[in-house]
């Protein structure tokens, strides 16, 4: 048997971020176990948008805390700080103003801008139905896979070990404490701490211990569109009027995603068995919204599509913390597609919880992310939700 002090299940962004923080703060031996290849799950399908715009203060703070890590890595993670905009119609002017005031109180660099300022930034955009916008100059996008690999490299530099193609069969306990994991190969790995960071697949690992982790697999389709012309470094757009988000992708291409989750139940899938291409109906719907918002594209065409799966809890916010009743067990999953931009801070929070017993950041209270909040009927919701796009938070 191999003795490790901490086992992290999952070699995606979150698991590698946790390993980086634990190992970097001197927590003995840290072992990451990944069932396939690193970043081969939800991480590899991330649109990689960098923003701090959230309606939950603690998540906005974690996004802001994570930004310097992305900036330090820079070209190594493909960071392009083209800016990030949120655009709203009249019905969401109030929530936008309230959210921006909250962000500014947290120290986040963001300002409100009007439609004329937006049009100057985005000359190909239709702004006639935009009542107000917000702009984060340090926002933009990066490559989630490269970020995961960089965090993994840093974890290894601090002494962590990473094993790929090593699926975990179950978590082992001794009385009311975790004792390690059993691999599908039959190997036993002992541990004092087990961090479950396996995205949607965390659900079964928890269920085998009799623990309910309410999370669903939600399929999200993305389109890559050729604009018909070279595109400059234009800001990312979160369009809460048309309910879509868009960013440049290479030379003359544009990535388009969906922000309308009203049909949630119709898109639930098994992440091990789902179509990796967008449906014709989705392509038509996306195209209609895209042409409305960006009539300045001279000859747009869809070059290809793909799909990913979000691990979505009932309130669309993650669980990050120890699990009641099992000492040494930490759950870190349910990020609903938002883990990329907060991953470094998530790792730091887990390290705080393991090493200090609580968060050391007053703007990121650990109580926000308790698993038990669901059973207690205390979901973590936006303070200022947007009409029609509450899931954006």
C-alpha positions, 0 to 999 in steps of 0.5 A, spaced: 500 500 500 502 507 498 501 512 503 499 519 501 497 524 506 492 528 501 489 525 495 485 529 490 480 526 485 480 529 479 485 532 474 481 538 471 482 545 473 479 544 480 483 538 482 490 541 479 488 548 483 487 544 489 494 540 489 497 547 487 495 550 493 496 544 498 503 543 495 505 550 495 503 551 502 507 545 505 501 540 506 506 533 506 504 529 500 499 530 495 497 525 490 492 527 484 488 521 481 485 522 474 481 517 471 483 519 463 488 525 461 489 531 465 484 537 463 480 531 459 473 533 462 469 539 463 476 543 463 477 541 455 470 544 453 471 551 457 470 557 453 475 560 458 472 567 459 475 571 464 471 576 468 469 578 475 462 579 474 457 575 479 452 577 483 454 572 489 460 577 492 464 571 494 464 568 487 466 575 485 471 576 490 474 569 488 474 571 480 478 577 482 483 574 487 484 569 481 486 574 476 493 576 478 495 568 477 492 568 470 496 575 469 502 572 471 502 566 467 500 570 461 502 567 454 503 561 457 495 560 458 493 564 452 491 570 456 488 576 452 485 581 456 481 584 451 476 587 456 469 584 458 462 587 457 455 586 460 450 589 456 442 589 459 436 592 457 431 596 461 429 591 465 436 589 468 438 596 469 437 596 476 440 589 477 446 591 473 447 598 477 447 594 484 452 589 482 457 594 479 456 597 486 457 591 489 463 589 485 467 596 486 466 595 494 470 589 493 475 593 489 474 590 482 476 594 477 469 595 473 465 601 470 458 602 467 458 605 460 453 607 456 451 605 449 455 610 445 461 608 449 459 601 447 458 602 440 465 605 440 468 599 443 464 594 438 463 598 431 460 592 429 455 591 434 447 593 434 446 597 441 439 600 439 436 595 445 442 596 450 440 600 456 446 600 460 453 596 460 459 594 464 466 594 462 472 590 466 478 592 462 482 587 465 477 581 463 478 577 457 479 570 455 484 564 456 485 557 455 483 553 460 487 547 458 493 550 458 491 553 465 490 546 468 497 544 465 500 550 468 497 549 475 499 542 475 506 543 473 506 548 479 503 543 484 509 538 481 514 543 482 512 543 490 512 536 490 505 533 488 505 527 484 500 526 478 497 520 476 493 519 469 489 514 467 488 512 474 480 511 476 478 511 483 473 506 484 471 508 491 473 512 497 474 508 503 473 510 511 474 508 517 469 509 522 467 517 521 473 519 518 476 518 511 482 513 510 484 513 503 481 511 496 481 504 492 483 504 485 479 500 480 485 496 479 484 494 486 490 498 489 489 502 496 492 509 497 491 511 504 490 518 505 488 523 511 485 527 507 481 526 500 478 532 496 473 530 491 474 534 485 471 530 479 466 535 477 459 531 475 462 524 477 463 526 484 456 525 485 457 517 485 463 517 489 459 521 494 453 517 493 457 510 495 458 513 502 451 515 503 452 522 501 447 526 497 450 531 492 445 534 488 448 535 481 446 534 474 449 534 467 447 540 463 449 540 456 451 546 453 453 547 446 458 552 443 459 555 435 465 557 432 463 562 427 467 565 421 465 573 421 467 573 414 473 578 415 479 579 420 477 581 427 481 586 432 481 585 439 474 586 441 471 585 448 468 579 450 460 580 450 455 577 455 449 579 452 443 579 457 438 582 452 439 576 447 441 571 452 448 569 449 455 570 450 461 571 445 468 572 444 473 572 438 477 566 437 483 566 432 483 570 426 476 572 424 473 567 428 468 568 434 465 563 439 458 563 441 455 560 447 448 560 450 446 564 456 438 562 456 437 556 461 430 556 461 429 549 458 434 546 463 430 539 464 431 538 456 438 538 456 440 534 462 445 528 459 450 523 462 457 526 461 460 520 459 454 519 453 452 525 449 452 528 442 459 533 441 455 537 436 450 542 436 443 541 433 440 544 427 435 547 431 440 550 436 445 553 430 438 556 427 437 559 434 444 562 435 444 564 428 438 569 429 441 572 435 448 573 433 445 576 426 441 581 431 447 583 435 452 583 430 449 586 423 456 588 421 459 581 420 459 581 412 459 574 411 458 570 417 458 562 417 458 556 422 465 553 421 464 548 427 460 546 433 462 542 440 458 541 446 460 540 454 457 538 460 456 543 466 456 540 473 450 544 476 447 544 483 440 546 484 443 554 485 448 553 480 453 555 485 459 550 487 460 546 493 467 547 496 468 544 503 468 539 508 463 534 508 459 533 515 460 526 518 466 524 514 472 527 517 478 529 512 473 528 506 472 535 502 468 536 496 469 541 491 465 540 485 458 543 482 461 549 478 456 549 473 461 552 468 464 557 472 470 554 475 475 556 470 476 563 472 475 562 479 480 556 480 486 559 483 482 562 489 478 555 489 485 552 491 487 557 496 480 556 499 481 548 500 488 549 502 485 554 508 480 549 510 484 543 510 490 547 514 487 552 518 480 550 518 476 556 515 477 561 510 482 566 511 479 571 506 473 575 509 470 576 502 470 569 501 466 566 507 467 558 507 459 558 509 457 560 503 459 553 499 457 548 504 454 542 501 449 542 507 445 548 504 441 544 500 438 540 505 437 546 509 433 550 504 439 555 504 441 556 497 447 561 495 443 566 490 445 572 487 444 578 491 441 582 484 439 577 479 438 578 472 431 578 469 431 572 464 438 570 466 438 568 473 443 563 472 449 567 470 449 570 477 
